[in-house]
């Protein structure tokens, strides 16, 4: 957090937390964009796009999105567990 003049002790803890949360949100958004690109490249790049997607392309996109959601839920649950452990002082 050297953007604050190199004096981290003087940075408001609430502001520091807000910045960290925004950084996490930005990283998540970058992952969503990365995921979108991968699903597009995997499922749509070889398809001929018209007014509608063919069955194979639609099924591929649906599967890709479902895997993304499964992974996101799993990661979110894991982060929640880690945050709860941190809030309780690392006690199990």
Protein Blocks (a to p, Z undefined) as FASTA:
>chain_A
ZZnoopaklpcfklmmmmmmmmmmmmmmmmmmmmmmmmmmmmmmmpccdfbdcfklmmmm
mmmmmmmmmmmmmmmmmmmmmmmmmmnoopZZ
